[in-house]
Amino acid sequence: MSLRSDTLASVPSEIRRPGYDRARLTPGVVHLGIGNFHRAHQAIYLEDLVERTGLGLGITGVSLKSPGMRDKLAPQDGLYTLLVREGDVATARVVGIIGRTLVGPEDPAAVVRQIADPATRLITLTVTEKGYCLDPSTHRLDPSHPDIVADRTTPTSAIGYLLAGLKQRFTAGAKPPTVLSCDNLPSNGATLRLALIDGAALSDDRFAAWLEANLVAPSAMVDRIVPASTEADFADAERLTGLADRAALSTEPFSQWVIEQTLDRDLHGLGDVGVELVGAVEPYERMKLRLLNGAHSTIAYAGQAVGAEYVSDVVALPALRRFVAALQTEELAPTVGHFPADRLAEYSRQLMQRWDNTAVKHRTRQIAMDGSQKLPQRLLSATVERLQQGLPVERLTLAVALWVRHLSGRDDRGEPIPVNDPLAARLMPLAAADRPASQVVERLLAVRTVFPEALEASADFRTRLTDALSHLRAVGTIVALGG
């Protein structure tokens, strides 16, 4: 039997399942970009809130690209098994907070109607950095972005869907829902809010003014390692629940959600189910973007170069582990600010402990995606800050060189590796392995959509990056990182 509403009662009593009447939920939350992360993170906090308070807010998931997630969840009435893995132990929980999943390209109007529905009180997003269609030089909406251009005819981007739904709210004289970004962008709430106002102003100044006066878009920081589902996940879910589940997924025990304290009063209950409601999210964002995400990207590109499939494989290599730890403590942590040094050291130690969890199969290939969108806030901004202060950037430069080397599409053995990046067609020819390192660096630093002008203008950084890339090419990743 498969997991469904009519088979849920057969799940063993020791397995946690929805402790509320799913039929009484109303679709009060819309999530754009539904995937494994949302189902292991925001959905869990929201289900815990519903169970604790009786607040009947169900989630409508929206896929902006493909029907894959809908096709997994729909036959199971939105139910799925979440496995929390640590070592050899896996605990299961059946989750039921997601009511239905819409597929944007199949029926854009249905997505817009759900956003416009007065019952929708909260809209959350996990669409990745590239999903906001920003101009990298200004961090504002790029009106020439292909998806934003397409939005003028039919909603295509997350921004386009939000604007279409919010426009209906505006026309009806209704209040806008709270819009909550959960992506790795600095000041993500303010960034999203400005993108929506900029998008509205392209066609309707009155709508833009209404958004500016009424739209609440808190900043937030999210953290949990959630890999792609595997056959092992499906097998373990069936073993533990007794029901087949092709929507099962796994995650780590750790989870964190920090939200700026501007939510509706009813949602303040999230603070009682593990969410940190704070006055300012930016310090938490900065800590995560630099110490976790910056190190994660470094791990991913080093791992791809040496043939390490999972994060745990990379940190098991002594040279790579030492390099990442030193990068965090010596060059990234001093750029975070706000928190005392011992808090940052403990955070870095905890991260390494999480990455050691071999039960969480987090692929380096997955983390390595979209580097051109991720590196500016994860590594490059810290590099600029340290250069301006006259501080060493040796490890940061080598971390950037790992990505440059990755763009060649070859690993240390010369074997092909995938480069999944929206700018791959532009960047890969510039980083070809047969080009002199100096030429690669000169041409890449001129790509303003990735590298800030301050780095191109720094002769010292250009020399350092050229030397680091040459060294990587000559001796390989392990030796270059100190092995």
ZAMARGU-4260 file (C-alpha; in steps of 0.2 Angstrom, whole numbers, plus 5000, padded with zeros to 4 digits):
<rodrens>
0) 5000/5000/5000 | 5005/5018/4997 | 5005/5032/5009 | 4988/5041/5008 | 4974/5049/5018
5) 4965/5032/5019 | 4980/5022/5024 | 4987/5034/5036 | 4979/5025/5051 | 4990/5010/5047
10) 5006/5019/5051 | 5013/5012/5067 | 5008/5021/5083 | 5026/5026/5087 | 5028/5036/5071
15) 5023/5054/5073 | 5009/5059/5061 | 4998/5075/5059 | 4990/5078/5076 | 4976/5089/5069
20) 4961/5087/5057 | 4968/5090/5040 | 4951/5093/5033 | 4949/5108/5043 | 4965/5117/5036
25) 4962/5132/5025 | 4975/5136/5012 | 4982/5151/5022 | 5001/5149/5017 | 5007/5149/4999
30) 5025/5143/4996 | 5034/5147/4980 | 5048/5135/4975 | 5042/5119/4984 | 5055/5106/4985
35) 5064/5096/4998 | 5071/5110/5008 | 5054/5118/5011 | 5046/5101/5015 | 5060/5097/5028
40) 5060/5115/5035 | 5047/5128/5034 | 5033/5115/5033 | 5039/5107/5049 | 5038/5123/5059
45) 5021/5127/5052 | 5014/5110/5056 | 5021/5111/5073 | 5012/5128/5075 | 4996/5121/5069
50) 4997/5106/5081 | 5002/5118/5096 | 4989/5132/5093 | 4975/5125/5082 | 4978/5138/5069
55) 4971/5130/5054 | 4984/5136/5041 | 4988/5124/5028 | 5001/5126/5014 | 4998/5127/4995
60) 5014/5123/4987 | 5019/5130/4970 | 5032/5123/4958 | 5038/5137/4946 | 5046/5125/4934
65) 5042/5107/4933 | 5027/5095/4939 | 5039/5083/4948 | 5035/5087/4966 | 5016/5089/4962
70) 5017/5072/4954 | 5025/5064/4969 | 5013/5072/4982 | 4996/5072/4973 | 4994/5053/4973
75) 4998/5053/4992 | 4986/5067/4996 | 5000/5078/5000 | 5007/5066/5014 | 5025/5062/5015
80) 5038/5054/5027 | 5052/5065/5034 | 5067/5055/5040 | 5079/5063/5052 | 5096/5054/5050
85) 5111/5054/5062 | 5124/5040/5061 | 5115/5023/5058 | 5099/5030/5066 | 5084/5036/5056
90) 5068/5042/5064 | 5052/5045/5054 | 5038/5057/5054 | 5023/5058/5042 | 5019/5076/5038
95) 5002/5082/5032 | 5003/5102/5032 | 5004/5103/5012 | 4986/5102/5005 | 4990/5103/4986
100) 5003/5108/4974 | 5001/5119/4959 | 5012/5119/4944 | 5015/5137/4938 | 5018/5134/4919
105) 5003/5122/4918 | 4990/5135/4926 | 4998/5152/4930 | 4981/5159/4933 | 4978/5146/4947
110) 4994/5152/4956 | 4989/5170/4954 | 4972/5166/4961 | 4979/5158/4977 | 4991/5172/4980
115) 4976/5184/4978 | 4964/5174/4989 | 4960/5184/5005 | 4963/5168/5015 | 4981/5168/5010
120) 4990/5177/5025 | 5008/5172/5022 | 5019/5168/5006 | 5036/5160/5008 | 5049/5158/4995
125) 5064/5146/4992 | 5068/5150/4974 | 5087/5151/4976 | 5097/5167/4973 | 5094/5167/4954
130) 5075/5166/4956 | 5074/5185/4961 | 5080/5191/4944 | 5092/5204/4951 | 5105/5215/4943
135) 5121/5210/4952 | 5128/5227/4952 | 5114/5236/4960 | 5105/5221/4969 | 5088/5228/4962
140) 5077/5220/4950 | 5084/5218/4932 | 5070/5224/4921 | 5079/5216/4906 | 5080/5199/4914
145) 5072/5187/4902 | 5060/5180/4915 | 5055/5198/4920 | 5052/5202/4901 | 5041/5186/4900
150) 5031/5192/4915 | 5023/5206/4905 | 5014/5193/4896 | 5012/5178/4907 | 5019/5176/4925
155) 5035/5166/4924 | 5046/5172/4938 | 5043/5171/4957 | 5042/5190/4956 | 5030/5190/4941
160) 5018/5178/4951 | 5019/5188/4966 | 5015/5204/4957 | 5001/5197/4948 | 4993/5191/4964
165) 4996/5206/4974 | 4989/5217/4960 | 4973/5209/4962 | 4973/5212/4981 | 4977/5230/4977
170) 4963/5232/4964 | 4951/5224/4977 | 4956/5236/4991 | 4962/5221/5001 | 4978/5220/5013
175) 4993/5211/5006 | 4999/5195/5014 | 5016/5195/5022 | 5029/5189/5010 | 5044/5180/5018
180) 5060/5176/5008 | 5069/5160/5014 | 5084/5161/5002 | 5102/5165/5004 | 5102/5183/5000
185) 5109/5197/5011 | 5094/5207/5019 | 5083/5195/5009 | 5066/5203/5015 | 5072/5221/5010
190) 5079/5214/4994 | 5062/5205/4989 | 5052/5220/4994 | 5062/5232/4983 | 5061/5220/4969
195) 5042/5219/4970 | 5041/5238/4971 | 5053/5240/4956 | 5043/5227/4946 | 5026/5236/4950
200) 5033/5253/4945 | 5037/5246/4928 | 5019/5247/4923 | 5009/5255/4938 | 5015/5269/4949
205) 5000/5268/4960 | 5002/5250/4963 | 5020/5252/4967 | 5016/5266/4980 | 5003/5254/4988
210) 5016/5241/4990 | 5028/5253/4997 | 5015/5259/5010 | 5008/5242/5014 | 5019/5227/5010
215) 5027/5218/5025 | 5042/5207/5020 | 5053/5202/5035 | 5070/5196/5032 | 5074/5178/5037
220) 5088/5166/5039 | 5085/5147/5037 | 5097/5133/5039 | 5095/5114/5038 | 5105/5101/5027
225) 5092/5093/5015 | 5099/5082/5001 | 5090/5076/4986 | 5080/5060/4990 | 5087/5043/4986
230) 5081/5025/4984 | 5087/5022/5002 | 5075/5036/5008 | 5061/5027/5000 | 5066/5010/5006
235) 5068/5017/5024 | 5052/5026/5024 | 5042/5010/5019 | 5052/5000/5032 | 5047/5012/5046
240) 5029/5016/5041 | 5024/5001/5032 | 5018/5011/5017 | 5027/5015/5000 | 5031/5033/4999
245) 5040/5041/4983 | 5039/5058/4991 | 5050/5053/5006 | 5065/5063/5010 | 5079/5064/5024
250) 5088/5078/5033 | 5099/5081/5048 | 5093/5084/5066 | 5099/5102/5066 | 5086/5115/5060
255) 5086/5134/5062 | 5074/5148/5056 | 5077/5166/5061 | 5064/5179/5057 | 5063/5198/5059
260) 5049/5201/5071 | 5036/5209/5060 | 5025/5194/5057 | 5006/5195/5060 | 5001/5192/5078
265) 4994/5174/5075 | 5011/5169/5068 | 5020/5175/5083 | 5017/5157/5089 | 5031/5151/5078
270) 5042/5157/5092 | 5035/5143/5103 | 5040/5130/5091 | 5058/5134/5088 | 5058/5149/5077
275) 5069/5163/5083 | 5060/5180/5082 | 5073/5194/5082 | 5074/5213/5080 | 5087/5211/5066
280) 5091/5196/5055 | 5106/5203/5046 | 5119/5197/5059 | 5113/5179/5058 | 5112/5180/5039
285) 5130/5186/5038 | 5136/5172/5050 | 5127/5159/5039 | 5132/5166/5022 | 5150/5167/5027
290) 5154/5153/5039 | 5142/5140/5032 | 5138/5145/5014 | 5156/5151/5010 | 5164/5136/5017
295) 5150/5125/5009 | 5155/5132/4992 | 5173/5129/4995 | 5169/5111/5000 | 5159/5108/4985
300) 5172/5114/4972 | 5186/5105/4981 | 5176/5090/4982 | 5171/5090/4963 | 5190/5092/4959
305) 5195/5077/4969 | 5180/5066/4965 | 5172/5067/4982 | 5154/5064/4980 | 5147/5070/4997
310) 5151/5084/5009 | 5156/5071/5022 | 5169/5063/5010 | 5177/5080/5008 | 5179/5084/5027
315) 5186/5067/5030 | 5201/5072/5019 | 5213/5080/5032 | 5220/5093/5021 | 5203/5099/5015
320) 5197/5099/5033 | 5211/5109/5039 | 5209/5121/5025 | 5191/5124/5027 | 5193/5126/5046
325) 5206/5139/5044 | 5196/5148/5031 | 5182/5150/5043 | 5192/5155/5058 | 5206/5165/5051
330) 5198/5174/5036 | 5179/5173/5036 | 5174/5174/5055 | 5183/5191/5057 | 5171/5198/5044
335) 5155/5193/5052 | 5155/5205/5067 | 5141/5207/5080 | 5144/5190/5088 | 5158/5187/5101
340) 5173/5177/5094 | 5168/5162/5105 | 5151/5161/5098 | 5158/5161/5080 | 5171/5148/5085
345) 5157/5137/5092 | 5146/5139/5077 | 5160/5134/5065 | 5164/5119/5076 | 5145/5114/5075
350) 5146/5116/5056 | 5160/5104/5055 | 5151/5091/5066 | 5136/5092/5055 | 5146/5090/5039
355) 5154/5074/5047 | 5136/5066/5047 | 5139/5052/5034 | 5120/5048/5035 | 5116/5064/5026
360) 5121/5062/5008 | 5123/5080/5003 | 5131/5079/4986 | 5145/5092/4982 | 5138/5093/4964
365) 5122/5100/4971 | 5130/5113/4981 | 5142/5118/4967 | 5127/5123/4956 | 5124/5142/4952
370) 5141/5147/4958 | 5140/5164/4949 | 5125/5168/4959 | 5132/5162/4976 | 5150/5168/4977
375) 5147/5186/4977 | 5139/5186/4994 | 5147/5170/5001 | 5166/5174/4997 | 5169/5189/4986
380) 5161/5202/4998 | 5172/5196/5012 | 5187/5196/5001 | 5184/5214/4996 | 5182/5219/5015
385) 5198/5211/5020 | 5208/5218/5005 | 5201/5236/5010 | 5207/5233/5027 | 5224/5227/5022
390) 5221/5210/5029 | 5227/5193/5022 | 5216/5184/5009 | 5226/5169/5005 | 5213/5156/5009
395) 5199/5166/5002 | 5208/5168/4986 | 5212/5150/4985 | 5193/5146/4988 | 5189/5158/4973
400) 5202/5149/4963 | 5193/5133/4966 | 5178/5139/4958 | 5187/5147/4943 | 5196/5130/4941
405) 5178/5121/4942 | 5172/5132/4927 | 5185/5123/4916 | 5173/5108/4917 | 5188/5097/4922
410) 5194/5089/4938 | 5211/5086/4945 | 5213/5070/4934 | 5207/5080/4918 | 5190/5071/4918
415) 5175/5080/4914 | 5164/5087/4928 | 5147/5095/4926 | 5146/5114/4927 | 5128/5119/4931
420) 5127/5138/4931 | 5115/5151/4923 | 5131/5159/4916 | 5140/5143/4911 | 5139/5147/4892
425) 5148/5164/4895 | 5160/5159/4909 | 5166/5142/4904 | 5175/5147/4888 | 5184/5161/4898
430) 5190/5148/4911 | 5196/5134/4898 | 5210/5124/4905 | 5221/5127/4890 | 5220/5146/4893
435) 5235/5154/4902 | 5230/5157/4920 | 5233/5176/4919 | 5221/5177/4904 | 5208/5167/4913
440) 5209/5178/4928 | 5209/5195/4918 | 5194/5190/4908 | 5184/5183/4923 | 5187/5198/4934
445) 5180/5209/4920 | 5163/5200/4922 | 5154/5213/4932 | 5139/5201/4935 | 5150/5191/4946
450) 5165/5200/4952 | 5164/5218/4960 | 5174/5232/4952 | 5185/5232/4968 | 5192/5215/4964
455) 5196/5219/4946 | 5204/5235/4951 | 5215/5226/4964 | 5232/5222/4956 | 5236/5212/4971
460) 5221/5201/4971 | 5223/5198/4952 | 5241/5192/4955 | 5236/5182/4970 | 5221/5174/4960
465) 5232/5170/4945 | 5245/5162/4956 | 5232/5152/4966 | 5225/5145/4949 | 5242/5141/4942
470) 5246/5132/4958 | 5230/5122/4958 | 5233/5117/4940 | 5251/5112/4943 | 5250/5102/4959
475) 5231/5098/4961 | 5219/5102/4975 | 5225/5092/4989 | 5243/5098/4988 | 5237/5116/4985
480) 5226/5116/5000 | 5241/5110/5011 | 5241/5091/5010
</rodrens>
